[in-house]
């Protein structure tokens, strides 16, 4: 399974019986899956259809599924509310007699609220069920289009994340090279400083060995480098796996940063510190990109 992103958009249109509709499905990044359905009154049952369809296709992201539906105007009979029309004419008559207004035109009167009414010609149960079933299929089609858009984003993200993992691996190897001489550097630095402070250097060698051993143990970064190497392998496995990898890659990025921070705190040389800081910068870039992965 290829990596999938979390942002995308898809649109689907359809018609059945007296109804036409358009469905838009869009998604943005999110820690969990949060589907939302927005539809016209009378189609509340489609919310469960939309949620189930989203949960069957996605694991993370904030999804909005919008349904806009319109019933054909010819589906209902139009009639004139004569009583309401007469009221408007009576109200206007006084102003006409006073010369304060022109006689109202019929097209203007028809445009007033309540004059023209469309009879409520509701769908029969069989027609409504058929329309809702067709809308449900259209929702699934729109979500399939959204899934493809997110997969396309994943295709674009894959080489970016892969390049960052390669860079992390290269920096870990560089850190390992720099760290190989760190113990000798600690020992030499401690011996020089101790020699400057002590007048009697009779037992200097013994003191240097004893204290340098303690400092060297504190400066040993082999465990951190081993764990970083293991995390690189784990990241590549997740990238090539079949399951949704975003949440686990996010956790792995935190572990990367934890080890890089410890590496910098144990560094006893400028060169190793420089590598550690660059490693942290690349890990942060990796973490930011992982936020886009499902």
C-alpha positions in Angstrom: 0.0 0.0 0.0 1.4 3.4 -1.0 1.5 6.3 1.4 -1.6 8.4 1.5 -1.8 12.1 2.3 -4.6 13.7 4.2 -5.6 16.7 2.0 -7.7 16.4 -1.1 -11.0 17.3 -2.9 -13.5 15.5 -5.1 -16.9 16.3 -6.6 -19.7 14.2 -7.9 -23.0 15.1 -9.5 -26.1 13.0 -10.1 -29.8 12.9 -10.6 -32.7 10.5 -9.9 -36.4 11.0 -10.2 -37.3 14.7 -9.7 -34.0 15.4 -7.8 -30.6 16.6 -8.9 -27.6 16.9 -6.6 -23.9 17.7 -6.2 -21.6 16.2 -3.6 -18.3 17.7 -2.6 -15.9 15.8 -0.3 -12.8 17.5 1.0 -10.3 16.7 3.8 -7.4 18.3 5.7 -4.9 17.1 8.2 -6.1 15.7 11.5 -4.8 13.5 14.3 -8.0 11.3 14.1 -10.7 10.6 11.6 -13.4 13.3 11.9 -16.1 13.0 9.2 -18.8 15.7 9.0 -21.9 15.6 6.8 -23.8 18.6 5.6 -27.0 18.0 3.7 -30.5 19.6 3.1 -33.4 19.0 5.4 -35.1 15.7 4.9 -32.0 13.7 4.1 -30.7 13.1 7.6 -30.4 9.4 7.1 -27.6 10.0 4.6 -25.3 11.2 7.5 -24.9 7.6 8.7 -24.2 6.5 5.1 -21.5 9.2 4.7 -19.9 8.4 8.0 -19.8 4.6 7.4 -18.4 5.2 3.9 -15.7 7.5 5.3 -14.7 5.1 8.0 -14.4 2.3 5.4 -11.8 4.3 3.4 -9.8 6.5 5.8 -8.0 6.4 9.1 -7.1 10.0 9.8 -8.1 13.5 8.7 -10.9 16.0 9.0 -13.5 15.2 6.3 -16.3 17.4 5.2 -19.0 15.8 2.9 -21.4 18.3 1.6 -24.7 17.4 -0.3 -26.5 20.1 -2.3 -29.8 18.8 -3.6 -32.6 20.4 -5.7 -36.0 19.2 -6.6 -37.3 20.0 -10.1 -39.7 22.9 -10.0 -42.2 21.1 -12.2 -42.6 18.5 -9.5 -45.0 20.7 -7.5 -48.2 22.5 -8.7 -48.1 26.3 -8.5 -51.2 28.2 -7.3 -52.1 31.8 -6.5 -53.0 32.7 -3.0 -55.9 35.0 -3.9 -56.5 36.1 -0.3 -53.0 37.2 0.2 -53.0 39.0 -3.2 -56.2 40.9 -2.3 -54.6 42.0 0.9 -51.7 43.5 -0.9 -54.0 45.3 -3.4 -56.2 46.7 -0.6 -53.1 48.0 1.2 -51.8 49.7 -2.0 -55.2 51.2 -3.0 -55.0 54.0 -0.4 -51.6 55.2 -1.5 -52.7 55.1 -5.2 -55.8 57.3 -4.4 -53.5 59.8 -2.6 -51.2 59.9 -5.6 -48.4 58.6 -3.5 -47.8 55.4 -5.6 -48.6 54.1 -9.0 -51.0 51.2 -9.4 -49.2 48.0 -8.7 -48.3 45.7 -11.7 -49.3 42.1 -11.6 -45.7 40.9 -12.0 -44.7 42.9 -9.0 -47.6 41.5 -7.0 -46.7 38.0 -7.9 -43.2 38.5 -6.6 -44.5 39.4 -3.1 -44.1 36.9 -0.3 -47.0 34.4 -0.1 -48.7 35.3 -3.4 -47.4 32.3 -5.4 -47.3 29.0 -3.6 -45.9 25.7 -4.7 -48.0 22.8 -3.5 -46.1 20.3 -1.4 -46.0 17.3 -3.7 -43.8 15.1 -1.5 -42.1 12.0 -2.9 -43.8 8.7 -2.3 -41.8 6.3 -0.1 -40.6 4.3 -3.0 -39.3 7.3 -4.9 -37.6 8.7 -1.8 -35.9 5.4 -1.1 -34.6 5.2 -4.7 -33.3 8.8 -4.6 -31.5 8.3 -1.3 -30.0 5.1 -2.5 -28.7 6.9 -5.6 -27.3 9.7 -3.4 -25.6 7.1 -1.2 -23.8 5.7 -4.2 -22.8 9.2 -5.2 -21.4 9.8 -1.8 -19.3 6.6 -2.1 -18.1 7.8 -5.6 -17.1 11.2 -4.2 -15.2 9.6 -1.3 -13.4 7.2 -3.8 -12.3 10.3 -5.7 -11.1 11.9 -2.5 -9.2 8.8 -1.6 -7.4 8.9 -5.0 -6.6 12.6 -4.4 -5.0 11.7 -1.1 -3.1 8.8 -2.6 -1.7 11.3 -5.2 -0.5 13.5 -2.4 1.1 10.4 -0.8 3.0 9.7 -4.0 4.4 13.3 -3.9 5.3 12.9 -0.2 7.1 9.6 -0.5 10.4 10.8 -2.1 10.5 13.8 0.2 10.2 11.6 3.3 12.6 9.0 1.8 15.2 11.7 1.2 14.9 12.9 4.7 15.4 9.4 6.1 18.4 9.0 3.9 19.8 12.3 5.2 19.2 11.2 8.9 21.0 7.9 8.2 24.0 9.8 6.7 24.2 12.1 9.6 24.0 9.2 12.1 27.0 7.7 10.3 28.8 11.0 10.4 28.1 11.3 14.1 29.4 7.8 14.7 32.7 8.8 13.0 33.0 12.0 15.1 32.1 10.1 18.3 34.8 7.5 17.8 37.5 9.9 19.1 35.4 11.5 21.7 36.7 9.4 24.7 40.3 10.2 23.9 39.4 13.9 23.6 37.7 13.8 27.0 40.7 12.0 28.6 43.2 14.5 27.0 41.1 17.5 28.0 40.7 16.3 31.6 44.5 15.4 32.0 45.5 18.9 30.7 43.1 20.6 33.0 44.1 18.5 36.0 47.8 19.1 35.3 47.2 22.8 35.4 45.5 22.6 38.8 47.8 20.1 40.7 51.3 21.0 41.9 52.1 17.4 42.9 51.8 15.3 39.7 52.9 12.0 41.3 49.5 10.4 41.1 48.3 12.3 38.1 48.1 9.3 35.7 45.9 7.3 38.2 43.6 10.3 38.7 43.3 10.9 35.0 42.4 7.3 34.3 39.9 7.2 37.1 38.1 10.4 36.4 38.3 10.2 32.6 36.6 6.8 32.8 33.7 8.4 34.5 33.5 11.3 32.1 33.9 8.9 29.1 31.0 6.8 30.3 28.8 10.0 30.4 30.0 11.0 26.9 29.4 7.5 25.4 26.8 8.0 22.6 26.9 4.5 21.2 23.4 3.6 22.6 21.9 6.7 21.0 23.5 6.0 17.7 22.3 2.4 17.8 18.8 3.5 18.5 18.9 6.1 15.8 20.0 3.4 13.3 17.2 1.2 14.5 14.7 4.0 14.0 15.9 4.6 10.5 15.2 0.9 9.6 11.8 1.1 11.3 10.9 4.2 9.3 11.7 2.5 6.0 9.6 -0.5 7.0 6.6 1.7 7.8 7.1 3.6 4.5 6.9 0.3 2.5 4.2 -1.4 4.7 0.6 -2.0 3.9 -0.9 -0.3 6.9 -1.6 3.5 7.4 1.7 4.8 8.6 1.2 8.4 9.6 0.5 8.0 13.3 3.4 5.6 13.8 5.8 7.8 11.8 4.8 10.7 14.0 5.7 8.7 17.1 8.9 7.6 15.5 9.8 11.2 14.7 9.5 12.0 18.4 11.9 9.1 19.2 14.3 10.4 16.6 14.3 13.8 18.3 14.7 12.3 21.8 17.9 10.5 20.8 19.2 13.5 18.9 18.8 15.7 21.9 20.6 13.2 24.1 23.4 13.0 21.5 23.9 16.8 21.6 23.8 16.8 25.4 26.6 14.2 25.6 28.7 15.7 22.9 32.2 16.7 24.0 33.4 18.1 20.7 32.3 20.9 18.4 32.2 18.6 15.4 29.8 16.2 17.0 27.6 19.0 18.3 27.4 20.4 14.8 26.3 17.1 13.4 23.8 16.7 16.2 22.3 20.1 15.5 22.0 19.4 11.8 20.4 16.0 12.7 17.8 17.8 14.8 17.0 20.2 12.0 16.4 17.3 9.5 14.3 15.4 12.0 12.1 18.4 12.6 11.6 18.7 8.8 10.7 15.0 8.8 8.2 15.5 11.6 6.5 18.4 9.8 6.1 16.3 6.6 4.8 13.3 8.6 1.9 15.5 9.8 0.6 15.2 6.2 0.6 11.4 6.1 -2.5 9.4 6.9 
